[in-house]
C-alpha cells in the first residue's frame, strides 16, 4: 500500500475523527489517504525507489478537505489538490501493468472516518462530521509505503517531499 503523509496537525485531527467514529473492534490502523491499495509484494523495491524519486522532485503542498461524504455504510472526508492528482497520475503511469482493478479506477482521494456500520449509524455520523470535519486543509509532506498484514500494516518506507 502507498499512502499520503500529511502534517502532524491534520494527521492528529483525522486520527481523532477516526477513533471517534470507526467501529472500535475494526480500528487497527490510523487515519490515512490511500494512494494505492494493493501493489505486488515482489515489486516492493521498485515501489520504494519510485516513491523516493517522486518525493525528491516534489515540494510539500496543500491539500484541501472539500467536506464529508457518505460511503453508504460509512463516512469519508474528500481531500484533494491538483498536485495530489498529478503525483498520483505519475505513479499510476509507472505501475499501470501491475495495478488491481481498484487501483486502476479513477482516483477519488479521501480519508475514511467510518466504515462497515449500518446505514442509520452512517447517516448520523455524516451529519456530525459535516458539522465539524476538522481542518479545512493539510500539508502533504511525503508518501509512505506499507505492507498489508491482514489487519495491521508494517511500515516499509517513508519518503518525504524534499524538492
Contact map, one row per residue, 1 for C-alpha under 8 A:
1110000000000000000000000000000001111110000000000000000000000000000000000000000000000000000000000000000000000000000000000000000000000000000000001111000000000000000
1111000000000000000000000000000001111000000000000000000000000000000000000000000000000000000000000000000000000000000000000000000000000000000000111100000000000000000
1111100000000000000000000000000111110000000000000000000000000000000000000000000000000000000000000000000000000000000000000000000000000000000000111100000000000000000
0111110000000000000000000000000111100000000000000000000000000000000000000000000000000000000000000000000000000000000000000000000000000000000111110000000000000000000
0011111000000000000000000000000100000000000000000000000000000000000000000000000000000000000000000000000000000000000000000000000000000000000111110000000000000000000
0001111101100000000000000000000000000000000000000000000000000000000000000000000000000000000000000000000000000000000000000000000000000000011111000000000000000000000
0000111111100000000000000000000000000000000000000000000000000000000000000000000000000000000000000000000000000000000000000000000000000000011110000000000000000000000
0000011111110000000000000000000000000000000000000000000000000000000000000000000000000000000000000000000000000000000000000000000000000000000000000000000000000000000
0000001111111000000000000000000000000000000000000000000000000000000000000000000000000000000000000000000000000000000000000000000000000000010000000000000000000000000
0000011111111100000000000000000000000000000000000000000000000000000000000000000000000000000000000000000000000000000000000000000000000010111000000000000000000000000
0000011111111110000000000000001000000000000000000000000000000000000000000000000000000000000000000000000000000000000000000000000000000000000000000000000000000000000
0000000111111111000000000000000000000000000000000000000000000000000000000000000000000000000000000000000000000000000000000000000000000000000000000000000000000000000
0000000011111111100000000000000000000000000000000000000000000000000000000000000000000000000000000000000000000000000000000000000000000110000000000000000000000000000
0000000001111111110000000000001100000000000000000000000000000000000000000000000000000000000000000000000000000010100000000000000000000100000000000000000000000000000
0000000000111111111000000000011000000000000000000000000000000000000000000000000000000000000000000000000000000000000000000000000000000000000000000000000000000000000
0000000000011111111100000000000000000000000000000000000000000000000000000000000000000000000000000000000000000000000000000000000000000000000000000000000000000000000
0000000000001111111110000000000000000000000000000000000000000000000000000000000000000000000000000000000000000000100000000000000000000000000000000000000000000000000
0000000000000111111111000000011000000000000000000000000000000000000000000000000000000000000000000000000000000001110000000000000000000000000000000000000000000000000
0000000000000011111111010010000000000000000000000000000000000000000000000000000000000000000000000000000000000000000000000000000000000000000000000000000000000000000
0000000000000001111111000000000000000000000000000000000000000000000000000000000000000000000000000000000000000000000000000000000000000000000000000000000000000000000
0000000000000000111111100000000000000000000000000000000000000000000000000000000000000000000000000000000000000000110000000000100000000000000000000000000000000000000
0000000000000000011111110110000000000000000000000000000000000000000000000000000000000000000000000000000000000000111000000000000000000000000000000000000000000000000
0000000000000000000011111110000000000000000000000000000000000000000000000000000000000000000000000000000000000000011110000000000000000000000000000000000000000000000
0000000000000000001001111110000000000000000000000000000000000000000000000000000000000000000000000000000000000000000000000000000000000000000000000000000000000000000
0000000000000000000000111110000000000000000000000000000000000000000000000000000000000000000000000000000000000000000000000000000000000000000000000000000000000000000
0000000000000000000001111111000000000000000000000000000000000000000000000000000000000000000000000000000000000000000000000000000000000000000000000000000000000000000
0000000000000000001001111111110000000000000000000000000000000000000000000000000000000000000000000000000000000000000000000000000000000000000000000000000000000000000
0000000000000000000000000111110000000000000000000000000000000000000000000000000000000000000000000000000000000000000000000000000000000000000000000000001100000000000
0000000000000000000000000011111000000000000000000000000000000000000000000000000000000000000000000000000000000000000000000000000000000000000000000000001110000000000
0000000000000010010000000011111100000000000000000000000000000000000000000000000000000000000000000000000000000000000000000000000000000000000000000000000000000000000
0000000000100110010000000000111110000000000000000000000000000000000000000000000000000000000000000000000000000011100000000000000000000000000000000000000000000000000
0011100000000100000000000000011111000000000000000000000000000000000000000000000000000000000000000000000000000011000000000000000000000000000000000000000000000000000
0011000000000000000000000000001111100000000000000000000000000000000000000000000000000000000000000000000000001111000000000000000000000000000000000000000000000000000
1111000000000000000000000000000111111000000000000000000000000000000000000000000000000000000000000000000000001110000000000000000000000000000000000000000000000000000
1111000000000000000000000000000011111000000000000000000000000000000000000000000000000001000000000000000000001000000000000000000000000000000000000000000000000000000
1110000000000000000000000000000001111110000000000000000000000000000000000000000000000000000000000000001000000000000000000000000000000000000000000000000000000000000
1100000000000000000000000000000001111110000000000000000000000000000000000000000000000000000000000000011000000000000000000000000000000000000000000000000000000000000
1000000000000000000000000000000000011111000000000000000000000000000000000000000000000000000000000011001000000000000000000000000000000000000000000000000000000000000
1000000000000000000000000000000000011111101100000000000000000000000000000000000000000000000000000111000000000000000000000000000000000000000000000000000000000000000
0000000000000000000000000000000000000111111100000000000000000000000000000000000000000000000000000100000000000000000000000000000000000000000000000000000000000000000
0000000000000000000000000000000000000011111100000000000000000000000000000000000000000000000000000000000000000000000000000000000000000000000000000010000000000000000
0000000000000000000000000000000000000001111110000000000000000000000000000000000000000000000000000000000000000000000000000000000000000000000000000000000000000000000
0000000000000000000000000000000000000011111111100000000000000000000000000000000000000000000000000000000000000000000000000000000000000000000000000000000000000000000
0000000000000000000000000000000000000011111111110000000000000000000000000000000000000000000000000000000000000000000000000000000000000000000000000000000000000000000
0000000000000000000000000000000000000000011111111000000000000000000000000000000000000000000000000000000000000000000000000000000000000000000000000000000000000000000
0000000000000000000000000000000000000000001111111100000000000000000000000000000000000000000000000000000000000000000000000000000000000000000000000000000000000000000
0000000000000000000000000000000000000000001111111110000000000000000000000000000000000000000000000000000000000000000000000000000000000000000000001000000000000000000
0000000000000000000000000000000000000000000111111111000000000000000000000000000000000000000000000000000000000000000000000000000000000000000000001000000000001000000
0000000000000000000000000000000000000000000011111111100000000000000000000000000000000000000000000000000000000000000000000000000000000000000000000000000000000000000
0000000000000000000000000000000000000000000001111111110000000000000000000000000000000000001000000000000000000000000000000000000000000000000000000000000000000000000
0000000000000000000000000000000000000000000000111111111000000000000000000000000000000000001000000000000000000000000000000000000000000000000000100000000000000010000
0000000000000000000000000000000000000000000000011111111100000000000000000000000000000000000000000000000000000000000000000000000000000000000000000000000000000011000
0000000000000000000000000000000000000000000000001111111110000000000000000000000000000000000000000000000000000000000000000000000000000000000000000000000000000000000
0000000000000000000000000000000000000000000000000111111111000000000000000000000000000010000000000000000000000000000000000000000000000000000000000000000000000000100
0000000000000000000000000000000000000000000000000011111111100000000000000000000000000000000000000000000000000000000000000000000000000000000001100000000000000011111
0000000000000000000000000000000000000000000000000001111111100000000000000000000000000000000000000000000000000000000000000000000000000000000000000000000000000001111
0000000000000000000000000000000000000000000000000000111111100000000000000000000000000000000000000000000000000000000000000000000000000000000000000000000000000000111
0000000000000000000000000000000000000000000000000000011111110000000000000000000000000000000000000000000000000000000000000000000000000000000000000000000000000000111
0000000000000000000000000000000000000000000000000000001111111000000000000000000000000000000000000000000000000000000000000000000000000000000010000000000000000000111
0000000000000000000000000000000000000000000000000000000001111100000000000000000000000000000000000000000000000000000000000000000000000000001111000000000000000000110
0000000000000000000000000000000000000000000000000000000000111110000000000000000000100000000000000000000000000000000000000000000000000000001110000000000000000000000
0000000000000000000000000000000000000000000000000000000000011111000000000000000010000000000000000000000000000000000000000000000000000000111100000000000000000000000
0000000000000000000000000000000000000000000000000000000000001111100000000000001110010000000000000000000000000000000000000000000000000000111100000000000000000000000
0000000000000000000000000000000000000000000000000000000000000111110000000000001110000000000000000000000000000000000000000000000000000001110000000000000000000000000
0000000000000000000000000000000000000000000000000000000000000011111000000000111100000000000000000000000000000000000000000000000000000011110000000000000000000000000
0000000000000000000000000000000000000000000000000000000000000001111100000000111100000000000000000000000000000000000000000000000000000001000000000000000000000000000
0000000000000000000000000000000000000000000000000000000000000000111110000000111000000000000000000000000000000000000000000000000001001000000000000000000000000000000
0000000000000000000000000000000000000000000000000000000000000000011111000011110000000000000000000000000000000000000000000000010011001000000000000000000000000000000
0000000000000000000000000000000000000000000000000000000000000000001111100011110000000000000000000000000000000000000000000000010000000000000000000000000000000000000
0000000000000000000000000000000000000000000000000000000000000000000111111111000000000000000000000000000000000000000000000110010000000000000000000000000000000000000
0000000000000000000000000000000000000000000000000000000000000000000011111111000000000000000000000000000000000000001000000000000000000000000000000000000000000000000
0000000000000000000000000000000000000000000000000000000000000000000001111110000000000000000000000000000000000000000000100100000000000000000000000000000000000000000
0000000000000000000000000000000000000000000000000000000000000000000001111110000000000000000000000000000000000000011111100100000000000000000000000000000000000000000
0000000000000000000000000000000000000000000000000000000000000000000001111111000000000000000000000000000000000001111111100100110000000000000000000000000000000000000
0000000000000000000000000000000000000000000000000000000000000000000111111111100000000000000000000000000000000001111000000100110000000000000000000000000000000000000
0000000000000000000000000000000000000000000000000000000000000000000111100111110000000000000000000000000000000111110000000000000000000000000000000000000000000000000
0000000000000000000000000000000000000000000000000000000000000000111110000011111000000000000000000000000000000111100000000000000000001000000000000000000000000000000
0000000000000000000000000000000000000000000000000000000000000000111110000001111100000000000000000000000000011110000000000000000000000000000000000000000000000000000
0000000000000000000000000000000000000000000000000000000000000011111000000000111110000000000000000000000000001110000000000000000000000000000000000000000000000000000
0000000000000000000000000000000000000000000000000000000000000011110000000000011111011000000000000000000000001100000000000000000000000000000000000000000000000000000
0000000000000000000000000000000000000000000000000000000000000111000000000000001111111000000000000000000000000000000000000000000000000000000000000000000000000000000
0000000000000000000000000000000000000000000000000000000000000000000000000000000111111100000000000000000000000000000000000000000000000000000000000000000000000000000
0000000000000000000000000000000000000000000000000000000000001000000000000000000011111110000000000000000000000000000000000000000000000000000000000000000000000000000
0000000000000000000000000000000000000000000000000000000000000010000000000000000111111111000000000000000000000000000000000000000000000000000000000000000000000000000
0000000000000000000000000000000000000000000000000000000000000000000000000000000111111111100000000000000000100000000000000000000000000000000000000000000000000000000
0000000000000000000000000000000000000000000000000000000000000000000000000000000001111111110000000000000000000000000000000000000000000000000000000000000000000000000
0000000000000000000000000000000000000000000000000000010000000000000000000000000000111111111000000000000000000000000000000000000000000000000000000000000000000000000
0000000000000000000000000000000000100000000000000000000000000000000000000000000000011111111100000000000000100000000000000000000000000000000000000000000000000000000
0000000000000000000000000000000000000000000000000000000000000000000000000000000000001111111110000000000000000000000000000000000000000000000000000000000000000000000
0000000000000000000000000000000000000000000000000000000000000000000000000000000000000111111111000000000000000000000000000000000000000000000000000000000000000000000
0000000000000000000000000000000000000000000000000110000000000000000000000000000000000011111111100000000000000000000000000000000000000000000000000000000000000000000
0000000000000000000000000000000000000000000000000000000000000000000000000000000000000001111111110010000100000000000000000000000000000000000000000000000000000000000
0000000000000000000000000000000000000000000000000000000000000000000000000000000000000000111111110000000000000000000000000000000000000000000000000000000000000000000
0000000000000000000000000000000000000000000000000000000000000000000000000000000000000000011111110000000000000000000000000000000000000000000000000000000000000000000
0000000000000000000000000000000000000000000000000000000000000000000000000000000000000000001111111110000000000000000000000000000000000000000000000000000000000000000
0000000000000000000000000000000000000000000000000000000000000000000000000000000000000000000111111110000100000000000000000000000000000000000000000000000000000000000
0000000000000000000000000000000000000000000000000000000000000000000000000000000000000000000000111110000000000000000000000000000000000000000000000000000000000000000
0000000000000000000000000000000000000011000000000000000000000000000000000000000000000000000000111111000000000000000000000000000000000000000000000000000000000000000
0000000000000000000000000000000000000110000000000000000000000000000000000000000000000000000100111111111100000000000000000000000000000000000000000000000000000000000
0000000000000000000000000000000000000110000000000000000000000000000000000000000000000000000000000111111100000000000000000000000000000000000000000000000000000000000
0000000000000000000000000000000000000000000000000000000000000000000000000000000000000000000000000011111110000000000000000000000000000000000000000000000000000000000
0000000000000000000000000000000000001000000000000000000000000000000000000000000000000000000000000011111110000000000000000000000000000000000000000000000000000000000
0000000000000000000000000000000000011100000000000000000000000000000000000000000000000000000000000011111111100000000000000000000000000000000000000000000000000000000
0000000000000000000000000000000000000000000000000000000000000000000000000000000000000000000100010011111111000000000000000000000000000000000000000000000000000000000
0000000000000000000000000000000000000000000000000000000000000000000000000000000000000000000000000000111111100000000000000000000000000000000000000000000000000000000
0000000000000000000000000000000000000000000000000000000000000000000000000000000000000000000000000000001111110000000000000000000000000000000000000000000000000000000
0000000000000000000000000000000000000000000000000000000000000000000000000000000000001001000000000000001011111000000000000000000000000000000000000000000000000000000
0000000000000000000000000000000000000000000000000000000000000000000000000000010000000000000000000000000001111100000000000000000000000000000000000000000000000000000
0000000000000000000000000000000011100000000000000000000000000000000000000000011100000000000000000000000000111110000000000000000000000000000000000000000000000000000
0000000000000000000000000000000011000000000000000000000000000000000000000001111100000000000000000000000000011111000000000000000000000000000000000000000000000000000
0000000000000100000000000000001111000000000000000000000000000000000000000001111000000000000000000000000000001111100000000000000000000000000000000000000000000000000
0000000000000000010000000000001110000000000000000000000000000000000000000111100000000000000000000000000000000111111000000000000000000000000000000000000000000000000
0000000000000100110011000000001000000000000000000000000000000000000000000111100000000000000000000000000000000011111000000000000000000000000000000000000000000000000
0000000000000000010011100000000000000000000000000000000000000000000000001111000000000000000000000000000000000001111110000100000000000000000000000000000000000000000
0000000000000000000001100000000000000000000000000000000000000000000000101110000000000000000000000000000000000001111110000000000000000000000000000000000000000000000
0000000000000000000000100000000000000000000000000000000000000000000000001100000000000000000000000000000000000000011111000000000000000000000000000000000000000000000
0000000000000000000000100000000000000000000000000000000000000000000000001100000000000000000000000000000000000000011111101100000000000000000000000000000000000000000
0000000000000000000000000000000000000000000000000000000000000000000000001100000000000000000000000000000000000000000111111100000000000000000000000000000000000000000
0000000000000000000000000000000000000000000000000000000000000000000000011100000000000000000000000000000000000000000011111110000000000000000000000000000000000000000
0000000000000000000000000000000000000000000000000000000000000000000000000000000000000000000000000000000000000000000001111111000000000000000000000000000000000000000
0000000000000000000000000000000000000000000000000000000000000000000000000000000000000000000000000000000000000000000011111111100000000000000000000000000000000000000
0000000000000000000000000000000000000000000000000000000000000000000001011110000000000000000000000000000000000000010011111111110000000000000000000000000000000000000
0000000000000000000000000000000000000000000000000000000000000000000001000000000000000000000000000000000000000000000000111111111000000000000000000000000000000000000
0000000000000000000000000000000000000000000000000000000000000000000000000000000000000000000000000000000000000000000000011111111100000000000000000000000000000000000
0000000000000000000010000000000000000000000000000000000000000000000000000110000000000000000000000000000000000000000000001111111110000000000000000000000000000000000
0000000000000000000000000000000000000000000000000000000000000000000111000110000000000000000000000000000000000000000000000111111111000000000000000000000000000000000
0000000000000000000000000000000000000000000000000000000000000000000000000000000000000000000000000000000000000000000000000011111111100000000000000000000000000000000
0000000000000000000000000000000000000000000000000000000000000000000000000000000000000000000000000000000000000000000000000001111111110000000000000000000000000000000
0000000000000000000000000000000000000000000000000000000000000000000100000000000000000000000000000000000000000000000000000000111111111000000000000000000000000000000
0000000000000000000000000000000000000000000000000000000000000000001100000000000000000000000000000000000000000000000000000000011111111000000000000000000000000000000
0000000000000000000000000000000000000000000000000000000000000000000000000000000000000000000000000000000000000000000000000000001111111000000000000000000000000000000
0000000000000000000000000000000000000000000000000000000000000000000000000000000000000000000000000000000000000000000000000000000111111100000000000000000000000000000
0000000000000000000000000000000000000000000000000000000000000000001100000000100000000000000000000000000000000000000000000000000011111111000000000000000000000000000
0000000000001100000000000000000000000000000000000000000000000000000000000000000000000000000000000000000000000000000000000000000000011111000000000000000000000000000
0000000001001000000000000000000000000000000000000000000000000000100000000000000000000000000000000000000000000000000000000000000000001111110000000000000000000000000
0000000000000000000000000000000000000000000000000000000000000001110000000000000000000000000000000000000000000000000000000000000000001111110000000000000000000000000
0000000001000000000000000000000000000000000000000000000000000111100000000000000000000000000000000000000000000000000000000000000000000011111000000000000000000000000
0000011011000000000000000000000000000000000000000000000000000111100000000000000000000000000000000000000000000000000000000000000000000011111100000000000000000000000
0000011001000000000000000000000000000000000000000000000000011110000000000000000000000000000000000000000000000000000000000000000000000000111110000000000000000000000
0001111000000000000000000000000000000000000000000000000000011110000000000000000000000000000000000000000000000000000000000000000000000000011111000000000000000000000
0001111000000000000000000000000000000000000000000000000000111000000000000000000000000000000000000000000000000000000000000000000000000000001111100000000000000001100
0001110000000000000000000000000000000000000000000000001000010000000000000000000000000000000000000000000000000000000000000000000000000000000111110000000000000111100
0111100000000000000000000000000000000000000000000010001000000000000000000000000000000000000000000000000000000000000000000000000000000000000011111000000000000111100
0111100000000000000000000000000000000000000000000000000000000000000000000000000000000000000000000000000000000000000000000000000000000000000001111100000000111110000
1110000000000000000000000000000000000000000000110000000000000000000000000000000000000000000000000000000000000000000000000000000000000000000000111110000000111100000
1110000000000000000000000000000000000000000000000000000000000000000000000000000000000000000000000000000000000000000000000000000000000000000000011111000011111000000
1000000000000000000000000000000000000000100000000000000000000000000000000000000000000000000000000000000000000000000000000000000000000000000000001111100011110000000
1000000000000000000000000000000000000000000000000000000000000000000000000000000000000000000000000000000000000000000000000000000000000000000000000111111111000000000
0000000000000000000000000000000000000000000000000000000000000000000000000000000000000000000000000000000000000000000000000000000000000000000000000011111111000000000
0000000000000000000000000000000000000000000000000000000000000000000000000000000000000000000000000000000000000000000000000000000000000000000000000001111110000000000
0000000000000000000000000001100000000000000000000000000000000000000000000000000000000000000000000000000000000000000000000000000000000000000000000001111110000000000
0000000000000000000000000001100000000000000000000000000000000000000000000000000000000000000000000000000000000000000000000000000000000000000000000001111111000000000
0000000000000000000000000000100000000000000000000000000000000000000000000000000000000000000000000000000000000000000000000000000000000000000000000111111111100000000
0000000000000000000000000000000000000000000000000000000000000000000000000000000000000000000000000000000000000000000000000000000000000000000000000111100111110000000
0000000000000000000000000000000000000000000000000000000000000000000000000000000000000000000000000000000000000000000000000000000000000000000000011110000011111100000
0000000000000000000000000000000000000000000000000000000000000000000000000000000000000000000000000000000000000000000000000000000000000000000000011110000001111100000
0000000000000000000000000000000000000000000000010000000000000000000000000000000000000000000000000000000000000000000000000000000000000000000000011100000000111110000
0000000000000000000000000000000000000000000000000000000000000000000000000000000000000000000000000000000000000000000000000000000000000000000001111000000000111111000
0000000000000000000000000000000000000000000000000011001000000000000000000000000000000000000000000000000000000000000000000000000000000000000001110000000000001111100
0000000000000000000000000000000000000000000000000001001100000000000000000000000000000000000000000000000000000000000000000000000000000000000011100000000000000111110
0000000000000000000000000000000000000000000000000000011111110000000000000000000000000000000000000000000000000000000000000000000000000000000011100000000000000011111
0000000000000000000000000000000000000000000000000000001111110000000000000000000000000000000000000000000000000000000000000000000000000000000000000000000000000001111
0000000000000000000000000000000000000000000000000000001111100000000000000000000000000000000000000000000000000000000000000000000000000000000000000000000000000000111
